[in-house]
Amino acid sequence: MLPSTRVPSKRIALAQIDPTVGDLGGNAERIRAFARLAREAGASLVAFPELAICGYPPRDFLDMPEFVDRCAAAVVELSRPGVFPEGIAVAFGFPEKAEGAPPPGLYNAVAFVEGGRLTAVGRKSLLPTYDVFDETRYFLPSTTSTAVPARALGLTLGLSVCEDIWNDKRFWDRPRYDRDPIGDLVAGGAGMVLNVSASPYALGKPGLRERMLGAAARSHGAPVAYVNQVGGDDSLVFDGASMLVGGDGRVLARAPMFEEALLVADLDGGEVQVMGPGGQPLAQPEAPAAAADGQADEVFRALVLGVRDYVRKCGFGSAVIGLSGGIDSALTAAIAVAALGAGRVTGVAMPSRYSSDHSREDARVLAERLGIAFREIAIEPMHAAYLASLGEAFGHAAGDLTEQNLQARIRGQLLMALSNETGALLLSTGNKSELAVGYCTLYGDMAGGLAVIGDLPKTLVYRVSRAANRALGRDAIPERTFTKPPSAELKPGQVDQDSLPPYDVLDDILAGYVEERLPLAEIVRRGHPEDLVRRILRMVNGSEYKRRQAAPVLKVTGKAFGEGRRLPIAHGWRA
C-alpha cells in the first residue's frame, strides 16, 4: 500500500547540470558534488536531468555495448552506501539495458537512489521522433509508470522522463500520443510528479514549457518538480529553466536559463535558494521573456552558451572569424567574445578590389571595440593570380559568378590556414536566410567548424545584434553596421537586394515554408507575389546540397537546418 500523498514541508533541489556526452566519470562527479550542495542547503531530494550519467543526446554511442555497460557500472557506483550524504534521495537519468528485449534493447530511465541503494527505476513511455529527436532508434517505450515511496520526503513520488509530461490532453489541441503517463502516475497515488528532462531551447519555447507544466500540474492536481539539462551539445542548446510548480499550476520557484544552477525550494512556501556550482548565490530569475527585445536577449545568451560549450567540449582553445564589416560577422564576433573572452578570439579582414573603405574601417573598429586580435590580409594578389591561371585554362576570362565565388573561396582557404596553424576553431558567419536560398559559397564563406548564426534569419540577426550590444554594455557593433545596405562586396556596387527581395519579405516567405511548412498558395495569401514565392522556394529546394555540407548550425528556432530538417538532395518535387 502506498503511503499518504500528503505533502509535508520538505525541501526539494533541482540540479540543472551541464554534462558532457560520454564523460561518465566527470558527469558522475558533477552529480555527487551537486548532491552534497543540495544536502547542505537542507534538501531531502535532489533531481538531475534526463540521461545525466552519459549526457544528452548520446546518439549512436548507445549502439556500443561497452558504452551501455559503463553507464550501468556508473549507476552501480552511485548507488553504493555512503556515496551521497545521509538523508537525501537522488534521482538521475541513465540508459538502462532491457535484458532479453529485442533491439534497441534499452530504456530511457531515471534511477531513484535512497539510503545507499537503488530503490526504483522509472522508464520513459513516450519516445519523440520529430524534429531533432529519434528516440525509437535507441529506446523501447515503457508500458507502465513508476510511483515510488520517497521516505526522505514522506510522500509518493511519480518518476517521469521529459516527453512523458508533454501530452496533457487538456493543454494540447492535438496530442501526439494516446497515453498520458502523468495521469497514470497521479492515479497510482503519486503526491508529486518528478520530471527529469533534456529539452532543447527554441525561440518562445521557455514560455510555452512553463504554461504547459502549469496546465499539467493544475489538471492533475499534483505539484511538478521539473529539472532540465543546461549546456550546448553540438547543434543543440539546452536552456535549463528548471522549475517547481504547485498543484494549482502556479510556478513556485525558477532556476535561471543558460547556466548551471541548483534550485532549492519548499512545496508549501518558504525560502527559495538559487546557487551556482560552487554554492555562490544567484539571482532569482523572472518569467521567460515575451517581448521581442527580451527574446533577442535570450537568443544571444543561447548562442553564447552554444559556442562556449562547443569550443570547450571539442577541445579548442580559441576561435578565428572572418570580418567583412557587415552585421553577420560582427554579431558572430560579439558572441565569440562573450563566450570565450576577447583574448581567445581573432578577427581577420580580407579586402579585395571591391571592398569599400567603410567596410574595412568597420571591421577594424569592431575589433578594437571588442578588444580582439585583428589582422588584415589583402586577397587581391591571390585573386589576380587565380584569374590569370583560370583564364589560360578556360581560354577566356572567368565569368562573373566564378569570379565572385573565387574571392569567397580564397578567403575560406586563408581562414582555414589560420585555423590549421593556430589550432583555433573557425566560426562561419552565414545566417539562416542565406543558407535557405543558397546565397553562400561552398568551401568559401561556408568554411568553418560551427555555424554560429546559421539559424537566425537576417531580420533576427539585427535584433540579436542590438541584444549583443546591450549584453556587452557598449556599442561594440558600430551603428553604421546596422544601417548600411547588406552586401557581399564581390563586384562593384553590389548589394544583397540585387539578387534577393528585401529581407523582411524574404524572411516571411522562408518562415512560412521552412518553419511552418505551408504550401505555396498559403504563402502567397500572406501578400507575396506568386512568381516571387515560386522563385524563393526553388532556391530553397535547390540548395539542399550546400546545406548538407555546412558546418553544424546552433539551433534556436523551431526548425533549424541540419538534423531537424531531413530532405533529399536529389528529388523531383516542385513546390
C-alpha positions in Angstrom: 0.0 0.0 0.0 1.4 3.4 -1.0 2.0 5.9 1.8 -0.1 9.1 2.2 0.2 11.6 -0.6 0.0 14.5 1.9 3.0 16.8 1.1 5.0 17.8 4.2 7.3 20.8 4.4 10.4 19.2 2.8 13.0 20.9 0.7 13.5 19.8 -2.9 16.5 20.5 -5.0 16.7 20.6 -8.8 20.2 20.4 -10.2 20.4 21.6 -13.8 23.9 20.5 -14.8 25.9 20.7 -18.0 27.0 17.1 -18.7 29.4 16.2 -21.4 28.3 13.3 -23.6 30.5 10.3 -22.9 32.3 11.8 -19.9 30.8 9.3 -17.5 33.3 9.9 -14.7 33.0 13.7 -15.0 29.2 13.6 -15.1 29.1 11.3 -12.1 31.3 13.6 -10.1 29.1 16.5 -11.0 26.1 14.6 -9.6 27.9 13.8 -6.4 29.0 17.5 -6.0 25.6 18.9 -6.6 24.0 16.3 -4.2 26.4 17.5 -1.4 25.5 21.1 -2.1 21.8 20.2 -2.1 22.0 18.4 1.3 23.9 21.3 2.8 21.0 23.5 1.7 18.6 21.3 3.6 17.1 19.4 0.6 15.6 15.9 1.1 15.6 15.2 -2.6 17.8 16.3 -5.4 17.0 15.5 -9.1 19.2 15.6 -12.1 18.3 15.7 -15.9 17.5 13.0 -18.4 20.4 10.7 -19.2 22.6 12.8 -16.8 25.0 9.9 -16.5 26.0 9.9 -20.1 24.8 13.3 -21.4 22.1 14.0 -23.9 21.9 13.2 -26.7 24.4 10.3 -26.8 23.1 9.2 -30.2 24.8 6.1 -31.6 27.1 5.7 -28.6 24.0 3.8 -27.4 24.7 1.2 -30.1 28.0 0.4 -28.4 27.7 -2.4 -25.7 30.7 -1.1 -23.9 29.2 2.4 -23.6 26.0 1.0 -22.2 27.9 -1.3 -19.8 30.0 1.6 -18.5 26.8 3.6 -17.9 25.4 0.7 -15.9 28.6 0.5 -13.9 28.4 4.2 -13.1 24.8 3.8 -11.8 26.0 0.9 -9.6 28.8 3.1 -8.2 26.4 6.0 -7.5 24.0 3.6 -5.7 26.5 2.4 -3.1 26.2 3.3 0.6 28.0 6.5 1.5 28.2 8.0 -2.0 25.5 10.6 -1.2 25.0 12.4 2.1 22.7 10.8 4.6 19.1 12.0 4.5 18.8 12.9 0.8 17.3 10.9 -2.0 18.8 11.3 -5.5 17.2 10.9 -9.0 19.1 11.0 -12.2 18.7 9.8 -15.8 20.6 6.9 -17.4 20.3 4.4 -20.3 19.0 1.1 -18.8 19.7 -2.2 -20.5 16.4 -4.2 -21.0 17.6 -7.8 -20.5 16.1 -10.2 -23.1 14.4 -7.4 -25.0 14.7 -7.1 -28.8 16.9 -4.3 -30.3 17.3 -1.5 -29.4 17.0 -3.2 -26.0 17.3 0.0 -23.9 15.1 2.1 -21.8 15.5 5.9 -21.2 15.3 5.6 -17.5 15.5 7.5 -14.2 17.2 6.0 -11.2 15.9 6.7 -7.7 18.6 6.2 -5.0 17.8 6.4 -1.3 19.5 5.1 1.8 22.5 3.9 -0.2 20.7 1.7 -2.6 18.7 1.9 -5.9 15.1 1.6 -4.7 13.3 2.3 -8.0 13.7 2.9 -11.7 11.2 4.9 -13.8 11.1 4.4 -17.6 10.2 6.8 -20.4 6.9 5.9 -22.0 6.6 8.5 -24.8 9.5 8.5 -27.3 9.7 11.5 -29.6 10.7 11.0 -33.2 10.1 14.5 -34.6 12.4 17.4 -35.3 15.9 16.6 -33.8 14.6 13.6 -31.8 15.0 10.0 -32.9 14.4 8.1 -29.7 12.8 5.0 -31.1 16.1 4.3 -32.8 17.6 3.7 -29.4 14.9 3.1 -26.8 11.9 0.9 -26.0 8.7 2.6 -24.7 7.7 1.7 -21.2 4.1 0.5 -20.9 4.0 1.2 -17.1 4.5 4.2 -14.9 6.5 4.2 -11.6 5.5 5.8 -8.4 8.0 5.3 -5.6 7.7 5.9 -1.8 10.3 8.6 -1.0 11.0 8.2 2.7 13.1 11.4 2.9 10.2 13.4 1.6 7.4 11.5 3.3 5.4 11.2 0.1 4.9 9.1 -3.0 6.9 10.4 -6.0 5.9 9.8 -9.6 9.0 9.3 -11.8 8.7 10.6 -15.4 11.1 11.5 -18.2 10.9 14.6 -20.5 8.3 13.8 -23.2 6.1 12.0 -20.7 4.8 15.3 -19.5 4.3 16.9 -22.9 1.0 15.1 -23.7 -1.7 16.6 -21.5 -4.9 16.3 -23.5 -6.4 19.4 -21.8 -3.5 21.6 -23.0 -2.8 20.4 -26.5 -5.4 20.6 -29.2 -3.9 17.6 -31.0 -1.8 15.4 -28.6 0.8 13.3 -30.2 0.1 10.2 -28.1 -2.9 8.3 -26.8 -1.4 7.7 -23.4 -0.9 10.3 -20.6 1.8 8.9 -18.3 1.4 11.8 -15.8 -2.3 10.9 -15.4 -1.3 7.3 -14.7 1.2 8.4 -12.0 -1.3 10.5 -10.2 -4.0 7.8 -10.5 -1.4 5.4 -8.9 -1.0 7.6 -5.9 1.8 10.0 -6.7 1.7 13.1 -4.5 4.2 14.9 -6.7 5.5 14.3 -10.2 9.2 14.5 -10.9 10.1 15.1 -14.5 13.8 14.7 -15.5 14.3 16.3 -18.8 16.7 17.3 -21.7 14.5 19.8 -23.5 16.4 21.9 -26.1 16.0 25.6 -26.4 14.0 27.3 -29.2 12.6 30.8 -29.5 9.4 31.0 -27.5 9.8 27.6 -26.0 10.6 28.6 -22.4 7.3 30.4 -22.1 5.4 27.5 -23.8 7.1 25.0 -21.5 6.1 27.0 -18.4 2.5 27.2 -19.5 2.4 23.5 -20.3 3.8 22.5 -17.0 1.4 24.7 -15.1 -1.5 23.3 -17.0 -0.3 19.7 -16.3 0.0 20.4 -12.6 -3.4 22.1 -12.4 -5.3 19.5 -14.4 -3.9 16.6 -12.4 -3.9 18.5 -9.1 -0.4 17.5 -8.3 2.8 19.6 -7.9 5.5 19.1 -10.6 9.3 19.2 -10.0 10.8 19.8 -13.4 14.6 19.6 -13.9 16.1 20.3 -17.3 19.6 19.9 -18.7 21.6 23.0 -19.5 24.5 23.5 -21.9 25.4 23.1 -25.6 25.8 19.7 -27.3 26.7 20.0 -30.9 23.8 21.9 -32.6 21.5 21.8 -29.6 21.5 24.3 -26.7 19.7 23.3 -23.5 18.4 26.3 -21.5 17.8 24.8 -18.1 15.0 26.9 -16.7 14.1 24.2 -14.2 11.1 24.9 -12.0 8.9 23.8 -9.2 5.2 24.1 -9.9 2.4 23.9 -7.3 -0.6 21.7 -7.7 -2.6 24.9 -8.6 -0.4 25.4 -11.6 1.5 28.4 -10.1 5.3 28.5 -10.5 6.7 28.4 -7.0 10.4 28.7 -8.0 12.5 29.0 -11.1 16.1 28.3 -11.9 18.0 30.6 -14.3 18.4 30.0 -18.0 21.7 29.1 -19.7 23.8 28.4 -16.7 24.4 25.5 -14.2 22.4 26.1 -11.1 20.9 24.4 -8.1 17.3 25.4 -7.2 16.2 24.6 -3.7 12.6 25.2 -2.7 9.8 24.1 -0.5 6.4 22.9 -1.8 4.5 24.9 0.8 6.4 28.1 0.5 9.4 29.4 2.4 12.8 30.5 1.3 13.9 29.8 -2.3 17.6 29.4 -2.9 19.3 29.6 -6.2 23.0 28.9 -6.3 25.8 28.1 -8.7 28.1 25.0 -8.8 30.3 26.5 -6.1 27.4 27.3 -3.8 27.5 31.0 -4.7 24.1 32.7 -4.6 22.4 33.5 -8.0 19.6 36.0 -8.7 16.1 34.5 -8.8 15.0 34.8 -12.5 11.8 36.3 -13.8 9.4 34.6 -16.1 10.5 33.9 -19.6 10.6 36.9 -22.0 7.5 37.5 -24.1 8.6 40.8 -25.8 10.7 40.8 -28.9 13.7 42.5 -27.4 13.6 40.2 -24.4 13.6 37.2 -26.7 16.5 38.6 -28.7 18.5 38.9 -25.4 17.5 35.2 -24.7 18.7 34.1 -28.1 22.0 35.9 -27.6 22.6 34.1 -24.4 21.7 30.8 -26.0 24.2 31.3 -28.8 26.9 32.3 -26.3 26.4 29.1 -24.3 26.3 27.1 -27.5 29.7 28.5 -28.7 31.3 28.2 -25.3 30.4 24.6 -24.8 31.2 23.6 -28.4 34.7 25.1 -28.1 35.3 23.6 -24.7 33.8 20.1 -25.3 35.6 19.8 -28.7 38.9 20.7 -27.1 39.6 24.0 -28.9 41.3 26.9 -27.1 40.4 29.8 -29.3 38.4 31.0 -32.3 39.0 32.8 -35.6 36.4 34.7 -37.6 36.5 36.5 -40.9 35.4 40.1 -40.5 33.7 41.7 -43.5 32.5 44.9 -41.8 28.9 43.6 -42.1 26.4 42.7 -39.5 26.7 38.9 -39.7 30.4 38.7 -38.9 30.1 41.5 -36.3 27.4 39.5 -34.4 29.4 36.3 -34.7 32.5 38.0 -33.2 30.4 39.6 -30.4 29.0 36.2 -29.5 32.5 34.6 -29.5 33.9 37.3 -27.2 31.0 36.9 -24.8 31.6 33.1 -24.9 35.3 32.8 -24.8 36.8 36.2 -23.8 38.4 38.7 -26.1 41.9 37.2 -25.6 40.8 34.0 -27.3 39.3 35.5 -30.4 41.0 36.7 -33.6 39.3 38.7 -36.4 40.6 38.7 -39.9 39.7 41.2 -42.6 40.5 40.1 -46.2 39.8 43.0 -48.5 39.6 42.7 -52.3 39.5 45.3 -55.1 35.7 45.5 -54.4 35.9 46.1 -50.7 34.7 49.5 -49.6 36.7 51.8 -47.4 33.8 51.9 -44.8 33.7 48.1 -44.6 37.4 47.9 -43.9 37.1 50.6 -41.3 34.0 49.0 -39.7 35.9 45.7 -39.4 38.8 47.4 -37.7 36.6 49.5 -35.4 34.6 46.4 -34.4 37.8 44.5 -33.5 39.1 47.5 -31.4 35.8 47.8 -29.5 35.6 44.1 -28.8 39.3 44.1 -27.8 40.2 41.1 -30.0 43.3 40.5 -32.1 43.0 41.8 -35.6 44.8 41.3 -38.8 44.2 42.3 -42.4 45.3 40.1 -45.3 44.6 41.5 -48.8 43.4 38.9 -51.3 44.0 41.0 -54.4 47.3 39.4 -55.4 45.9 35.9 -55.0 42.7 36.8 -56.7 44.6 38.2 -59.7 46.8 35.1 -59.9 43.8 32.8 -59.9 42.1 34.8 -62.6 45.2 34.7 -64.8 45.7 31.0 -64.4 42.0 30.2 -64.9 41.9 32.5 -67.9 44.6 30.4 -69.5 42.7 27.1 -68.6 39.3 28.4 -69.8 40.6 30.1 -72.9 38.6 33.2 -71.8 38.1 35.4 -68.8 36.3 33.8 -65.8 32.6 34.5 -65.7 31.0 36.9 -63.2 29.8 34.2 -60.8 33.0 32.3 -61.0 35.0 35.4 -60.1 32.7 36.2 -57.2 32.9 32.7 -55.7 36.6 32.7 -56.2 37.0 35.6 -53.8 34.9 33.8 -51.2 37.0 30.6 -51.6 40.3 32.4 -51.3 39.0 33.9 -48.0 37.9 30.5 -46.8 41.3 29.0 -47.6 43.1 31.8 -45.7 40.9 31.3 -42.7 41.3 27.6 -42.7 45.1 28.0 -43.0 45.0 30.3 -39.9 42.9 27.6 -38.1 45.3 24.9 -39.0 48.3 27.0 -38.0 47.0 28.2 -34.6 44.5 25.4 -33.7 41.7 27.9 -33.4 38.2 26.9 -34.4 36.9 28.8 -37.5 33.4 30.1 -36.9 31.4 30.6 -40.0 29.2 33.7 -40.2 26.4 32.9 -42.6 22.8 33.5 -41.5 19.7 31.3 -42.0 18.3 33.5 -44.9 21.5 32.9 -46.8 21.6 29.2 -46.1 18.0 28.8 -47.1 18.4 30.2 -50.6 22.0 29.2 -51.2 23.3 32.7 -51.1 26.6 31.4 -49.9 29.7 29.7 -51.3 30.7 26.1 -50.8 34.3 26.0 -49.5 34.2 29.8 -49.2 32.2 31.7 -46.6 30.6 28.3 -45.6 34.0 27.1 -44.4 34.2 26.5 -40.6 33.6 24.2 -37.7 30.4 25.8 -36.4 27.7 28.0 -38.0 27.0 30.3 -35.0 24.1 32.3 -36.5 23.0 29.8 -39.1 19.5 29.5 -37.5 19.0 33.3 -37.4 17.0 34.9 -40.2 18.6 38.1 -41.4 15.9 40.2 -39.7 16.6 38.4 -36.4 20.3 39.0 -36.8 19.7 42.7 -36.4 17.6 42.3 -33.3 20.1 39.9 -31.7 23.0 42.3 -32.6 21.2 45.0 -30.6 21.0 42.5 -27.8 24.7 41.8 -28.1 25.5 45.5 -27.6 23.2 45.5 -24.6 24.9 42.5 -23.1 28.4 43.8 -23.7 27.4 47.1 -22.2 28.7 49.2 -25.1 28.2 49.8 -28.8 30.7 47.1 -29.8 29.0 46.7 -33.1 29.2 50.1 -34.8 26.0 51.9 -35.7 26.9 52.1 -39.4 27.0 48.3 -39.5 23.3 48.3 -38.6 22.3 51.0 -41.1 24.3 50.3 -44.3 22.7 48.1 -47.0 23.9 44.4 -46.7 26.4 43.5 -49.4 28.8 40.6 -50.2 31.0 43.2 -52.0 32.1 40.7 -54.6 31.6 43.1 -57.5 31.2 46.9 -58.0 28.2 48.4 -56.3 26.8 45.1 -55.2 24.0 44.9 -52.6 22.1 41.8 -51.5 18.9 43.1 -52.9 20.3 42.8 -56.4 19.6 39.1 -56.1 17.1 38.8 -53.2 13.9 40.5 -52.2 14.1 42.8 -49.1 14.9 40.7 -46.1 11.6 41.3 -44.3 9.9 39.9 -47.3 12.3 37.0 -47.8 12.2 36.0 -44.2 8.4 35.9 -44.1 8.4 33.6 -47.1 11.1 31.4 -45.6 9.3 31.3 -42.2 6.2 30.1 -44.0 7.9 27.4 -46.0 10.7 26.2 -43.7 9.3 26.6 -40.2 5.5 26.5 -40.7 5.7 24.0 -43.7 3.0 25.9 -45.5 2.1 25.2 -49.2 2.9 27.8 -51.8 -0.7 29.0 -52.0 -0.8 29.8 -48.3 2.4 31.8 -48.5 1.0 33.7 -51.5 -2.1 34.6 -49.4 0.2 36.4 -47.0 0.5 39.0 -49.7 3.6 37.9 -51.7 3.6 37.7 -55.5 3.3 34.1 -56.7 6.3 34.3 -59.1 8.5 35.6 -56.2 7.4 32.8 -53.9 8.0 30.2 -56.6 11.5 31.5 -57.2 12.4 31.6 -53.5 11.0 28.0 -53.0 13.0 26.8 -56.0 16.1 28.3 -54.4 15.5 26.7 -51.1 14.9 23.2 -52.6 17.8 23.5 -54.9 20.3 24.5 -52.2 20.0 21.3 -50.1 23.3 20.0 -51.4 25.0 23.1 -49.9 23.4 22.8 -46.6 24.3 19.1 -46.3 28.0 20.3 -46.4 27.6 23.2 -44.0 29.0 23.4 -40.5 26.7 22.3 -37.6 24.2 25.1 -37.0 23.3 26.2 -33.5 19.5 25.6 -33.2 17.5 28.5 -31.7 14.2 28.4 -33.8 11.5 25.8 -34.1 13.0 24.4 -37.3 16.7 24.7 -38.0 18.7 23.5 -41.0 20.6 20.3 -40.1 19.5 17.2 -38.3 16.0 18.5 -37.6 15.2 19.0 -41.3 16.0 16.0 -43.4 15.3 16.4 -47.1 16.8 14.5 -50.0 19.2 16.3 -52.3 18.1 14.6 -55.5 14.3 14.9 -56.0 11.7 15.9 -58.5 9.5 17.9 -56.0 8.3 21.3 -57.2 6.5 23.4 -54.7 
